[in-house]
């Protein structure tokens, strides 16, 4: 009885060590060597203090800031029907709304968001939440739509804000992957560094 168990247990132990310990540690070491900032969570610093991560959106809503795309994350709240309430950019509840493209609830939410932005045609990422609910980036079109509001709130020339926006706009990865994007946290920190409207 023990003779068939011994090789089975030895195999389980060996693969536990190899695949459960050695492989993850090796991958972590390689990631830290090849992409040190990303391996640390892509921290964004302001005045020597951690302001957030370039990988996670934050809820900017003041007029002097560029606003991120909507977030669909929630947090538990037994006082609310359904047990949840909106909690923008709640990393502990990262998830999409799970509503399909033909959902009346989703279409109404998009209509309301668009109406809140003036009712005109707006870039898709201004009225729709991302799949994770934590998207840190917006499209250059979404950022350009907000440029005048931010410049007026800060008392800055639009050309100066446009220059900051252009400097913070990133193109496609390797020239072919993804879409051009603007990291909202980095852009807002660059704006704060200009002085007015802080």
Secondary structure by P-SEA (a helix, b strand, c coil): caaaaaaaaaaaaaaaaacccaaaaaaaaaaaaaccccccccccccccccccccccccccccccccccccccbbbbbccccccccccccccccccccccccccaaaaaaaaaaaaaaccccccccccccccccccccccaaaaaaaaaaaaaaacccaaaaaaaaaaacccccccccccccccaaaaaaaaaaacccc
